[in-house]
Amino acid sequence: MTRYYALIKQRNVSRKRRHWEKRLAAKKNKRKEEKRRRKLSSREQEADDSAGGDGPHFTKRVLRAITRERLAQAQSTGAKLCVDPSMTERMSDKEIGRLAGQLRRLHGCNRKASRPFHLFLGDLKEDSRLHRGCLRMNDGFLHYTMDVTERSCLDLFPPEQIIYLSPDAERALESVDADKVYILGGLVDESIQKKVSYLRAGELGVQTARLPIDEHMAKTANAKNFHSKILAINQVLDILLTFCDTGSWSSGLEAAFPRGKGYVVAPAPGPWGPGPRPVGGRNR
């Protein structure tokens, strides 16, 4: 009897092993077939893109090469934009992490732009809190298409070429000049300290300017009566990039100014006077 039960047990074990091996082989075949199907679909899509469409279509490899060439051109002749993180001693670890995330988005937006800026990240000390945060949070940070240096913006550029962008500046920015260097204060401030970037520009002795928000936007009513012109550095870059593409501040602000800040782009005046422009010949 003991031998009989041992044979039964061995038979069950063998049957379970064969069943498990069949399931494993089926899974491998399924994965292999799925991989083959995805590869075929990708090739068909590339062929369709090359054969038709409204404009030229390129493979991912070609697109990456075009991006590299465009960024290299920007580093030679593009407008210059530098992030100044010298105020990070005012910031908490949480705010440092948020600034590292903004730098990642800033770099990503610039890579996708048709007319990218030549980006600089100055005054970044190695092993500083921001440097460690960027290494921890941003994959490939050391290979960003951005000039990262421990030197300050005054060490990098003549002061007469520098325009420090601050929401507290009196003069509105009218254009983006390739001969100028635009500085963004790398500051995330949940306590809303007043005029920090403006005072920093005063310490450096350089010109200041603000985005023309007052000239092209109007306050909008909201439940909390909240209105703010404080923007993340990547949002400022988005506005500048759209302006460089379109030549329109209204387009740049409409595309990238956050809706939750309590501002909307003001309608352009027309022959019918101030107020909303008519749609289809009539106000609605």
Summary of the structure (lengths in Angstrom):
residues: 284
radius of gyration: 28.0
end to end distance: 92.8
largest distance: 105.3
contacts: 751
relative contact order: 0.10
helix: 52%
strand: 12%
